[in-house]
Amino acid sequence: MATNLSTFNTATSQEVFAKAKHLMPGGVSSPVRAFKSVGGEPIVFDRVNGAYAWDIDGNKYIDYIGSWGPAIVGHSHPEVIEALHKALEKGTSFGAPCVLENQLAEMVIEAVPSVEMVRFVNSGTEACMSVLRLMRAFTGRDKIIKFEGCYHGHADMFLVKAGSGVATLGLPDSPGVPKSTTANTLTAPYNDLEAVKKLFAENPDQISGVIIEPVVGNAGCIVPKDGFLQGLKDLCKANGALLVFDEVMTGFRLSYGGAQARFGVTPDLTTMGKVIGGGLPVGAYGGRKDIMSMVAPAGPMYQAGTLSGNPLAMTAGIKTMEILKREGSYEYLEQITKKLAEGMLAIAHETGHAATGNIVGAMFGIFFTSQQVYDYEDAKTSDTAKFAKFHRGMLEHGVYLAPSQFEAGFTSLAHTDADVEATLAATRTVLSQIPA
Ligand SMILES: Cc1ncc(COP(=O)(O)O)c(C=O)c1O
């Protein structure tokens, strides 16, 4: 077990967080971290290494968040740290072209089927807002289709039926987003091709494209039904619209080529983030050369960034991807994730709890519901009060899970069989103590 329950004490975390609440809205730099949907005070981190995180009270956790996805080779991988040390000696930011950008761009282009050309930015949000402008610039149309429960960052146009923190906090939308901005955002239930077909029929020649998380990670983990992604591609093609896979979460996590390589469906454009920055702030968007050639300065669509292509971020991304590319990485991730998530589900059932789950690549989601989850409405049938108890119990037993029923879990190359076994033992103890 990672933490001895009798020594579990979060007094310093609580003290620091109490102060943080006076300094930053909600005490955090990003909403879900505040633990609002599971109650209780968040844990304040001190350091991370491999599969583990330590808080400032000295508690150790097996970490299944991995900084929300980037830590797929394990936190602070020695090779990444070494490469960063070397890069650091050359400076922290150039604001000018560097060879490292070419290197990471070549790796991304080689790996991701849809990407013939790529632009680096600093976050997934930035990647998605930029790709949106590109979709519209290329097609000359304003409307987009997104899916309920899918999160594409916090730009205005996407804050309609969004997942992640928006789902967690139960905000249907956000104040400050003008109606005129979201008027062009059409939504459909995930896995519902007929709904998409209807939207295209109702808005002829007006829809620039469809953006989707090919596997949803922001409403729990939800996988596409057979033929759904290909069906979207066909519908986009028939209607002169672009298909965009938001692979900020799934990129290099479901396979080296992301969800598109795994499912064999190539979109027109792709957004990326998280893993390609190896724990430093990076996002990217890329796709067909004819579309990407519209981006400034090659073309007229403006988009820029002071720190974009930052040498430290490029270095961490390159090294992370080099490690991932080694033989057996994805087989290991697949196997360890299955062992973990199938084990948790089996224990939930043995201890009398209704639970279903989705597992794909190095991503998983367990829902406290009897219903198989195919879309956001299904996900919302989950018993979130039970999840909150489960989350707190696991934390007390040294397992750090995403603090929301509506977030996916992530594994890494650093998670061992022993970590999984300790996690399953904790699951059994905690679920046995929660009324079914
Ligand atoms: C699918 C997806 N798109 C976009 C984003 C936004 O990325 P960032 O938080 O780096 O802005 C996220 C973040 O979790 C995401 O999961």
The ligand as a MOL file (V3000), in Angstrom:
LIG
                    3D

  0  0  0     0  0            999 V3000
M  V30 BEGIN CTAB
M  V30 COUNTS 16 16 0 0 0
M  V30 BEGIN ATOM
M  V30 1 C -9.6660 16.7150 -25.4730 0
M  V30 2 C -9.1250 17.9870 -24.9060 0
M  V30 3 N -9.0490 19.0710 -25.6780 0
M  V30 4 C -8.5500 20.2260 -25.2110 0
M  V30 5 C -8.1250 20.3470 -23.9230 0
M  V30 6 C -7.5690 21.6350 -23.4140 0
M  V30 7 O -6.2030 21.5060 -23.2040 0
M  V30 8 P -5.4280 22.4860 -22.1730 0
M  V30 9 O -5.9400 22.1720 -20.8140 0
M  V30 10 O -3.9940 22.1390 -22.3900 0
M  V30 11 O -5.7400 23.8750 -22.6030 0
M  V30 12 C -8.2060 19.2340 -23.0660 0
M  V30 13 C -7.7730 19.3510 -21.6620 0
M  V30 14 O -7.9680 18.4950 -20.8590 0
M  V30 15 C -8.7120 18.0290 -23.5840 0
M  V30 16 O -8.8110 16.9470 -22.8130 0
M  V30 END ATOM
M  V30 BEGIN BOND
M  V30 1 1 1 2
M  V30 2 1 2 3
M  V30 3 2 2 15
M  V30 4 2 3 4
M  V30 5 1 4 5
M  V30 6 1 5 6
M  V30 7 2 5 12
M  V30 8 1 6 7
M  V30 9 1 7 8
M  V30 10 2 8 9
M  V30 11 1 8 10
M  V30 12 1 8 11
M  V30 13 1 12 13
M  V30 14 1 12 15
M  V30 15 2 13 14
M  V30 16 1 15 16
M  V30 END BOND
M  V30 END CTAB
M  END
